[in-house]
């Protein structure tokens, strides 16, 4: 049986939850993962596990999640599509905000 990593009693802040949601949403979009279902549940658990063991950097967490999902899918024979993903930084606005 797989044990969940210990979070040392740390509670998730609203900022943590928002960041984790952004990572999940961006990964689902980029890797074409349906947001509901077993694959989404496994992805969410992976993201939470990574965060709980200390991977709290949004960009690094996103890269790990994308690597995980992209290695699961066999390469397509079609032309590869690229996706730009914006990562929010504290105190900075995204290019889409005014």
Secondary structure, 3 states (H helix, E strand, C coil): CCCCCCCCCCCCCHHHHHHHHHHHHHHHHHHCCCCCCHHHHHHHHHHHHHHHCCCCCHHHHHHHHHHHHHHHCCCCCCCCCCCCCCCCCCCCCCCCCC
